[in-house]
Amino acid sequence: MAQVTPMTPVAVALGSNRVIRGWGIVYPTGDSDLPPNEERDLRRRIVQQALDALTTEGRTEV
Amino acid sequence: MRVVHYINQFFGGIGGEERADSPLEVRPGPVGPGRLLDQLLGEESHVVSTIVCGDNLAAENLDDVAVAAISEVKASGADLFVAGPCFQAGRYGTAAGAVCAAVKEKLGIPAITAMSVENPGADLYRASVYIIDSGDDVSRMQPTLAAMVRLGKKLSAGEKVGRPSEEGYLPQGALKSEFVEKSAASRLADMLLAKMRGESFEAEVPIQATEPVPVPPAVTDLSQATVALVTDGGLVPKGNPHQFPLAFSRVWGAYSFAGEEALAPDDYEVSHGGYDNRHVEQDPHRLVPVDTLRELEKHGAIGKLHEEFLSTTGNGNPLANSRRIGREMAKRLKDSGVDTVVLTST
């Protein structure tokens, strides 16, 4: 499991092993201030980071 | 009061590890530690029968043992069920917790066990049954049984049960409303001052220690893997079918989007009191990125996107409750053939 969360210290403190920084508390995988195409690109980047963590041995904190 | 007592083969005097597969048997009256239990119960109350079962047999057949215990409790007209104390014995503690939970649920009579906080049965059952903290030292049999009797009598009489620290049971993660004189702000200031002075104080929401979680091995080939999306941000289909509360959720849900390319904003809402939900309700992918995972599925970057997302409301949850939800979610995902998970948290 990879966890996408803006509160990475909480995730790490609770034992999450693959932690990716989410974009914001109110939208871990988005940003309503961005134009739709830029928001989709942002989401792709974050999801890709999570998938990269899943295929990497050991702990991740990005 | 009529009490049925559950013990393992060791305390039942049958034998140690070599007899851990002893079949379940019911004996009249108290056996082993049950004699002390019987004494502590006083004149009016008695251990009417004792269920003895081998640890291995019990751990491998929890449901059968629970059924047998329920039928014995019914047959003997008991009004209190006691299991253990189990101290640090893991299989014994797990069986005692499971049997107590089943008796309490099916028959509605109080059920009490006792074990060490480190016993694996403690985390599994502390939220559903009263578990007196026995520690891991068997020489504490007498005080442990005495605490079980005290609490058992209160429960049977329908009296108010005090806090874990007063009654000696393991905290259950329950939050109770109480009237107090001081506001939260001044209680907090008092605690802070006590801390600065090096004095003792009792936190109202204690931070529980967490154990390290072993790092699972990496996924070797994502293009062959089934990926699931899970969130604790409270996304639910319109109408909130499992009635997620805004905080302290005890429930979770699995919601299918089979055949859909994306999550339509009109079909979903958020039940979570810990953040401004408007952005996610405008576009659910800001929390559960189905659109992106569908693209990756189409391009073969992942084998398959699991056709449902799992959701709960992660807001103020006691750790014991979150652990149970996590275990239940993990079981569903494993049973559905999911290889790996992306969890999103607000």
Interface residues (C-beta under 8 A of the other chain):
Chain A: M1 A2 Q3 V4 T5 P6 M7 A11 A13 L14 G15 S16 N17 R18 G22 I25 V26 Y27 P28 T29 G30 D31 S32 R40 R43 R44 I46 V47 A50 L51 L54 T55 T56 E57 G58 R59
Chain B: T210 E211 P212 V213 V215 P216 P217 A218 V219 T220 L222 V227 V230 G233 Y275 D276 N277 R278 H279 V280 Q282 D283 H285 R286 L287 V288 P289 D291 T292 L293 E295 L296 A301 I302 T340 V341 V342 L343 T344 S345 T346
